[in-house]
Amino acid sequence: MSYIIGIDLGTTSSRVSVFKDGVPVIIENIEGEGTTPSHVAITDSGQRLVGKPARRYAIKDPANAVFAIKRLIGRSFDDPIVQKLIEFMPYQIVRADNGDAWVSLHGKAYSPEEISAYTLQKLKISAEAFLGEAVTEAVITVPADFNESQKQSVRDAATIAGLEVKRIIAEPTAAALQCHSLGLDDRRVAVYDLGGGTFDISIIECTSLDMEFPSIYDELQFEVLATMGDTFLGGEDFDMQLVDYLAVTFQREHGINLLADPIATHRLKEAAESAKIILSSERSTEVDLPFIATDKSGVKHLNCLITRTIFEDLIRGFIDRSIVICHQAIQAAGLSRKDLRQVILVGGSTRIPLAQEVLEYFFGIKPDGKARREDSVALGAAIQAGVLGGEVKDVLLQDVTPFSLGIEYPSGSVATLIAKNTWIPTYASQKFTTHEDDQGTFSIHILQGDQEKAADNLSLGYFELTGITPAPKGVAEIEVSFDIDANGAIDVSAKERGTDNKYNKKSLSIKPKGRLSDAQLKELTAAVQNYTTPNASYRDHDFSGAKPRTASDKVAAKNAASSQRIFISYAHEDSAWAQKIQKSLLMVSIKQGHEIWLDRMINTGEFWEEKIYAEIEKASIAILLLSHDFLGSPFILKNELPRIFAEKERRYLQVFPIMIRSCPYGLHEELAKFQFFNQPEKPLASLQAAEVDEELTRLAYELSNNRR
């Protein structure tokens, strides 16, 4: 059968899902994880990295690693939100020829649609590998207050990635489809969705149509009573508050502005995110960033204690802002707080204790965190995909318009025909008249938005009704009608009342035009879908239509994999760690045919050096165990490392630096800009035994999935 997948295209992370065997399922990516960071990087050699590899690459080259692209999509460069982003994003945001906000990586401009397409393509490939067949259709979720321009940009990104969008639904609406599993039938609920970059609140009525239904997904009705949001309120903003706090604290002590250094800024952001997560369960945490900066007096380290109180003071304004939006949504639904029986928490940022405390105080009920907060939106998208694919019967999702729709008055104000939060499908009409004597043409400028001035709203289209019967101003009557279907498609028509003259009727179907031209869209679609990376062959079949590998191809691939050799570079003071890592990789070497080499197997002397050089030349993977002793070894610094980096430049040698003990790696020209396997701030020697095992298991997994 042909599956429709569900995609939660998030600001900080994304997920792909499918409705299979009667249940919605989160699909793991190539790294074996259900979450894919919404990060994209372009390396010096032009290689594209997506997801976790891109996030790790940002450690050494933050200027060429993009995150939070969702905040740029569908926006012009002059948008106040874009101008705010320019202030603190480590990558460059530039003005495109059409006035949109694009990003520049290695001097080349990329549209937000193209960057988003890379993430969507990775999710698509993951789904194809899981399902064993081509995937061409998807349901994609967006923030509740995305306008038509932003939604169309998401559709264009999907097209570039090789996906047809069957339906775009609001993120909190998707999450509400999980009501059935929470026992929320026959009640009004608030879905509070606080994610990595956006906040949404939806007031939803869940109704069971038939209590004797055979499936928990059947015979349910979800009516969205109101939905509101803020596309600039989420975990990313909390992180940046903490980044600013750490930077200011460090500058007061050392007189150095860390935010002027992109690499230091990235390290601050990574540390801030970790601290934020820890403070959800602990009262305090210590941020320790060694070798964060240098000046004439020497190397500087950052060490700062962050308490939960400090963190809550930094983010309280954002949480309060979300509560104001909640109040507005309840009013728009025509309800009061006491009418709501449940508050469902969605999104990772709802784990912050302050958010839960303020919500409980505002709503008067304890928020419900039983749902899979990070997965709810993707799972809801899978259920909606199941509805469209016919696997889920009799689930009725009645959504609302996120913005008002109307036309422009000659005065420049707006005549609203369909108000915000009106259920769709819907129909509305309104009578207008001429404002000049013998006026023969009536202009219809279609607008989306809630601002009083027409110029402050989004223009969806324009047409003219001609051939109006000559008459004094105010006599002729023109009826303008709006018709919106369940997919949100808009048809606008106008006719002169009291006449059947065909020239006195005109209509326009609103087909939102993307911000990319047709030529750009076609060119990008071909480029993205034809692009391959060194890791692109992780599956045996290209489900996009290419022929499967032949038997001889598979034998060759197997032989190539079996010939891989892993070289472990380490100081002999760290031999116990080297042997521990070798032991943890034993199953990988057995299953994959890898050969692991340690120099403890030979004697010292000239032959020893020649053997090391020979093994480096034969290796396809080099693991570096960093410590003070490693950097203090003259042979390693003058001979071994230069050979490894020379081989890396000469051919495809993968290098995995692992921090064993804290050391001034930043003083080494190559290592300072390198992508580490683990976080340098959390060396293996500082971890608990269980944490070390988890890290080594992750290393074994990455190597077992490694391909040349």
QUIDA-V285588 format. One record per run of one state. SS is the DSSP state (@ for helix, = for strand, . for the rest). FROM is the first residue (numbers start at 1). LEN is the number of residues. If there is no record, write none. Layout:
ss:SS from:FROM len:LEN
ss:SS from:FROM len:LEN
This chain:
ss:. from:1 len:3
ss:= from:4 len:5
ss:. from:9 len:4
ss:= from:13 len:8
ss:. from:21 len:2
ss:= from:23 len:5
ss:. from:28 len:8
ss:= from:36 len:2
ss:. from:38 len:1
ss:= from:39 len:4
ss:. from:43 len:5
ss:= from:48 len:3
ss:. from:51 len:1
ss:@ from:52 len:6
ss:. from:58 len:4
ss:@ from:62 len:3
ss:= from:65 len:3
ss:. from:68 len:1
ss:@ from:69 len:3
ss:. from:72 len:4
ss:= from:76 len:1
ss:. from:77 len:3
ss:@ from:80 len:9
ss:. from:89 len:3
ss:= from:92 len:4
ss:. from:96 len:4
ss:= from:100 len:6
ss:. from:106 len:2
ss:= from:108 len:3
ss:. from:111 len:1
ss:@ from:112 len:20
ss:. from:132 len:5
ss:= from:137 len:6
ss:. from:143 len:5
ss:@ from:148 len:13
ss:. from:161 len:3
ss:= from:164 len:7
ss:@ from:171 len:6
ss:. from:177 len:2
ss:@ from:179 len:4
ss:. from:183 len:4
ss:= from:187 len:8
ss:. from:195 len:4
ss:= from:199 len:10
ss:. from:209 len:11
ss:= from:220 len:11
ss:. from:231 len:4
ss:@ from:235 len:20
ss:. from:255 len:3
ss:@ from:258 len:3
ss:. from:261 len:1
ss:@ from:262 len:17
ss:. from:279 len:5
ss:= from:284 len:12
ss:. from:296 len:2
ss:= from:298 len:10
ss:@ from:308 len:25
ss:. from:333 len:4
ss:@ from:337 len:3
ss:. from:340 len:2
ss:= from:342 len:5
ss:. from:347 len:1
ss:@ from:348 len:4
ss:. from:352 len:1
ss:@ from:353 len:11
ss:. from:364 len:4
ss:= from:368 len:1
ss:. from:369 len:7
ss:@ from:376 len:13
ss:. from:389 len:6
ss:= from:395 len:4
ss:. from:399 len:1
ss:= from:400 len:1
ss:. from:401 len:4
ss:= from:405 len:4
ss:. from:409 len:4
ss:= from:413 len:6
ss:. from:419 len:4
ss:= from:423 len:1
ss:. from:424 len:2
ss:= from:426 len:8
ss:. from:434 len:7
ss:= from:441 len:8
ss:. from:449 len:4
ss:= from:453 len:1
ss:@ from:454 len:3
ss:. from:457 len:1
ss:= from:458 len:9
ss:. from:467 len:10
ss:= from:477 len:8
ss:. from:485 len:5
ss:= from:490 len:7
ss:. from:497 len:5
ss:@ from:502 len:3
ss:= from:505 len:6
ss:. from:511 len:7
ss:@ from:518 len:13
ss:. from:531 len:20
ss:@ from:551 len:12
ss:. from:563 len:2
ss:= from:565 len:5
ss:. from:570 len:2
ss:@ from:572 len:13
ss:. from:585 len:1
ss:@ from:586 len:7
ss:. from:593 len:2
ss:= from:595 len:3
ss:. from:598 len:1
ss:@ from:599 len:3
ss:. from:602 len:4
ss:@ from:606 len:13
ss:. from:619 len:2
ss:= from:621 len:6
ss:. from:627 len:1
ss:@ from:628 len:4
ss:. from:632 len:2
ss:@ from:634 len:17
ss:. from:651 len:3
ss:= from:654 len:6
ss:. from:660 len:5
ss:@ from:665 len:3
ss:. from:668 len:1
ss:@ from:669 len:4
ss:. from:673 len:3
ss:= from:676 len:1
ss:. from:677 len:7
ss:@ from:684 len:3
ss:. from:687 len:2
ss:@ from:689 len:16
ss:. from:705 len:4
